[in-house]
């Protein structure tokens, strides 16, 4: 596959800078919907075919590759079997939007203490869902330990269930000091002040990167897009890639380049590895 060209001037400049000096580049990707297809059960979200191998190929040629995800680090390591993959020494996983971190080079994991509000919300959320009738319609709760996610994708009426839950879950977030973040048929309760944008900015600064690429698919990835745009304003070239879907058109509208879902991301990463001579 030939490396596709971004549709924006800033994106083209960002990709050109990455190709010119790949050793100074950070390549960052979301997990669900980007590396892995969206599935009804989050615990079944395995990487798309060839995704991990493509990341490994890119990792051999750039300064660093980082997975920035809302999932716990442990879940991503298990689902993607990352500990079993060679040549990932420059891979980092920032889990829970940067709250957790794992480095492939050292196998070291850092997990801070979870704020008390998460435990309180964990106790109250089942009763809240039952009281609104959401549980009976098929809504489920995913416990990420450092955050809680209400899923309505498997509900009889996913859009209606999401709309009905937004107000009571927002009120729960306010009472417990958490932040409510919507996504693709999800409402997530998480500690305030952490998002993919702040995680990405911190990592780029740590790496002293000259360019950055971020690929994502959902509303939770927009802060990372904003981070790339902010870094560009400060002289660090960047490009945003969207793993396109019909569910979240506003993400595609914001991106410099849109590819066709996780298979498109895999093809793009393979082409990027070939372009920098690390395939």
C-alpha positions in Angstrom: 0.0 0.0 0.0 1.2 3.5 -0.9 1.3 5.8 2.1 -1.9 7.9 1.8 -1.6 11.7 1.9 -3.4 13.8 4.5 -6.0 16.2 3.2 -4.8 19.2 5.2 -1.7 21.2 4.8 -0.8 20.9 8.4 -1.2 17.1 8.2 1.0 16.9 5.1 3.7 18.9 6.9 3.4 16.7 9.9 3.7 13.5 8.0 6.6 14.9 6.0 8.5 15.8 9.2 7.9 12.3 10.6 9.3 10.7 7.4 12.3 13.1 7.3 13.4 12.4 10.9 11.6 9.2 12.1 14.0 8.7 15.0 12.6 11.9 16.5 8.9 10.9 16.0 6.3 9.7 18.4 3.6 7.5 16.9 0.6 7.2 19.2 -2.6 5.1 18.7 -5.8 4.5 20.5 -6.8 0.8 21.1 -10.6 0.2 20.8 -11.9 1.1 17.4 -8.4 1.9 16.1 -6.1 -1.1 16.7 -9.0 -3.4 17.6 -12.5 -3.5 16.1 -15.4 -2.4 18.3 -17.2 -5.5 19.6 -20.3 -6.1 21.7 -18.2 -7.4 24.7 -15.2 -5.2 25.6 -13.3 -8.3 26.9 -13.4 -9.7 23.3 -11.7 -6.8 21.7 -8.6 -8.4 20.1 -6.3 -6.4 17.8 -7.2 -6.4 14.1 -5.2 -8.9 12.0 -1.7 -7.7 11.6 -2.1 -4.8 14.0 0.6 -5.7 16.5 3.0 -6.8 13.8 2.5 -3.4 12.1 3.1 -1.6 15.3 6.3 -3.6 15.9 7.5 -2.7 12.4 6.9 1.0 13.1 8.6 0.8 16.5 11.8 -0.4 14.9 12.1 2.9 13.0 10.7 5.7 15.1 11.6 7.3 18.4 8.7 5.7 20.3 5.3 4.1 19.8 2.7 4.6 22.4 -0.8 3.1 22.9 -3.0 5.7 24.6 -6.1 4.0 25.8 -8.9 4.3 28.3 -8.4 0.7 29.2 -6.3 -0.6 32.1 -2.8 -1.4 31.0 -3.2 -5.0 32.1 -6.2 -5.5 29.8 -4.3 -4.2 26.7 -1.3 -6.4 27.5 -3.5 -9.5 27.8 -5.7 -8.8 24.8 -2.8 -7.9 22.5 -0.3 -10.4 24.0 2.2 -7.6 23.9 4.7 -9.3 26.3 5.0 -12.1 23.7 6.0 -9.8 20.8 9.7 -9.1 20.0 11.1 -5.7 18.9 8.8 -3.6 21.0 11.4 -2.1 23.2 10.3 1.4 22.3 6.6 0.7 23.0 4.8 2.3 25.9 1.2 1.7 27.0 -0.5 4.6 28.7 -3.6 3.1 30.3 -6.6 4.9 31.9 -5.9 7.9 29.8 -2.3 8.1 31.1 -3.2 7.3 34.7 -1.2 4.0 34.3 2.0 3.3 32.4 3.8 0.2 31.1 7.2 0.2 29.3 8.1 -2.7 27.0 11.8 -2.1 27.5 11.7 -2.8 31.2 8.3 -4.5 31.7 7.7 -2.0 34.4 4.2 -0.9 35.3 3.2 2.2 37.2 -0.3 2.3 38.8 -1.2 5.2 41.1 -3.8 4.9 43.8 -7.4 5.1 42.6 -9.4 8.2 43.8 -12.1 7.4 46.4 -14.9 8.7 44.2 -14.5 5.6 41.9 -15.3 3.2 44.7 -18.4 5.3 45.7 -19.6 5.3 42.1 -19.0 1.6 41.8 -21.3 1.0 44.8 -24.1 3.2 43.5 -24.1 2.5 39.8 -25.8 -0.9 39.7 -28.8 0.5 41.7 -28.9 3.6 39.4 -29.1 1.4 36.3 -31.7 -0.8 37.8 -33.9 2.2 38.9 -33.9 3.6 35.4 -34.7 0.2 33.8 -31.4 0.3 31.9 -30.2 -3.1 33.2 -33.4 -4.8 31.9 -32.9 -3.3 28.4 -29.3 -4.7 28.1 -27.1 -1.9 29.4 -24.0 -3.1 31.1 -21.2 -1.8 33.3 -17.5 -2.3 32.6 -15.3 -1.9 35.7 -11.9 -0.6 34.6 -10.7 -0.3 38.3 -9.7 3.3 37.9 -12.9 4.2 36.0 -16.4 2.8 35.3 -18.1 2.6 31.9 -21.8 2.2 31.1 -22.3 0.4 27.7 -25.6 0.6 25.8 -24.4 -1.1 22.6 -26.2 -4.3 23.5 -29.4 -2.6 24.6 -32.6 -3.1 22.6 -32.5 0.6 21.9 -28.8 1.7 22.2 -29.5 5.4 21.4 -32.5 5.6 23.7 -30.8 3.9 26.6 -27.8 6.2 26.3 -30.0 9.3 26.3 -32.0 8.1 29.3 -28.9 7.4 31.3 -27.0 10.6 30.6 -28.7 12.8 33.2 -28.6 10.4 36.2 -25.0 9.3 35.4 -24.0 12.9 35.1 -25.5 13.6 38.5 -23.6 10.6 39.9 -20.4 11.9 38.5 -20.9 15.3 40.1 -21.7 13.8 43.5 -18.6 11.5 43.4 -16.2 14.1 42.1 -15.7 12.2 38.8 -15.8 13.4 35.2 -18.4 12.1 32.7 -17.1 11.4 29.2 -19.4 10.1 26.4 -18.3 7.9 23.6 -19.6 5.3 21.1 -22.6 4.1 23.1 -20.7 4.6 26.3 -20.8 6.9 29.3 -17.5 6.8 31.3 -17.0 8.0 34.9 -13.3 8.7 35.5 -11.1 10.8 37.8 -11.0 14.5 36.6 -8.0 16.0 34.9 -6.9 13.0 32.9 -7.5 12.5 29.2 -5.6 11.4 26.1 -4.6 14.9 25.3 -2.7 15.5 28.6 -1.2 12.0 28.3 0.0 12.6 24.8 1.4 16.1 25.6 3.4 14.7 28.5 4.8 11.8 26.5 5.9 14.0 23.6 7.6 16.4 26.0 9.3 13.5 27.7 10.6 12.2 24.4 11.6 15.6 23.2 10.0 14.6 19.9 10.2 16.6 16.7 6.9 15.2 15.3 3.9 13.3 16.5 1.2 11.2 14.9 -2.0 10.2 16.7 -4.6 7.8 15.4 -8.0 7.5 17.1 -11.7 6.9 16.4 -14.0 8.2 19.2 -14.9 11.3 21.1 -12.4 10.4 23.8 -9.7 10.8 21.2 -10.5 14.5 20.4 -8.4 15.8 23.3 -5.4 14.0 21.7 -6.3 15.7 18.4 -6.3 19.0 20.2 -3.0 18.2 21.8 -1.5 17.6 18.3 -3.0 20.9 17.1 -1.5 22.7 20.1 1.9 21.1 19.6 1.9 22.2 16.0 1.2 25.8 17.1 4.4 25.4 19.3 6.6 24.2 16.5 6.2 20.4 16.8 4.9 19.0 13.5 2.0 16.6 13.8 -0.7 14.6 12.0 -4.0 13.2 13.1 -5.4 10.0 11.7 -9.0 8.8 12.1 -10.1 5.2 12.1 -13.3 6.0 10.3 -16.8 4.8 11.2 -20.3 6.1 10.6 -21.0 6.3 14.4 -18.7 9.3 15.2 -18.5 11.5 12.1 -17.2 14.5 14.1 -13.9 12.7 14.6 -13.4 12.1 10.9 -14.2 15.8 10.3 -11.4 16.8 12.7 -8.7 14.5 11.4 -6.0 15.2 8.8 -6.4 11.8 7.3 -9.2 9.2 7.5 -8.7 5.5 6.9 -11.3 2.7 6.9 -11.4 1.4 10.4 -8.9 -0.8 12.2 -7.9 -2.6 8.9 -7.2 0.8 7.4 -5.0 1.7 10.4 -3.1 -1.6 10.0 -2.6 -0.9 6.3 -1.5 2.7 7.1 1.0 1.5 9.7 2.5 -1.1 7.3 2.9 1.6 4.7 4.5 3.9 7.3 6.9 1.2 8.3 7.9 0.7 4.6 8.3 4.4 4.1 10.7 4.8 7.0 12.5 1.6 6.0 11.6 -0.5 9.1 9.2 -3.0 7.6 
